[in-house]
Amino acid sequence: MEKILETKGLKKQGILSGIDFTIQQGDMAAIMGPSGSGKSTFLYQISGMDRADEGEIWYRNMELGHMTERERTAFRPIIFIKEKGKERKQTKGRKAS
């Protein structure tokens, strides 16, 4: 299976500490937790809206930490719209279990 998204040792001062996370092609994930637990911070990191203090974020063999602000801005619709659309196409017509 192809890795779609992967984080390695992701840290944001005082909020995230050493997050290792991988989503493979065809996987679905939910980010859940109580208020203040870092859900939004994590999503900002993986979308490129904010930079991590430490660690790596990979999207389809591209490391976000090496992207310019302009490249990260162009990247955001890809991760949140394009991938979501692909998942919809893959699951269309199947009954929920």
Secondary structure, DSSP 8 states (H G I E B T S, - for coil): --EEEEEEEEEETTTEEEEEEEEETT-------STTSSHHHHHHHHHTSS--SEEEEEETTEEGGGS-HHHHHHHHHIIIIIHHHHHHHHHTT----
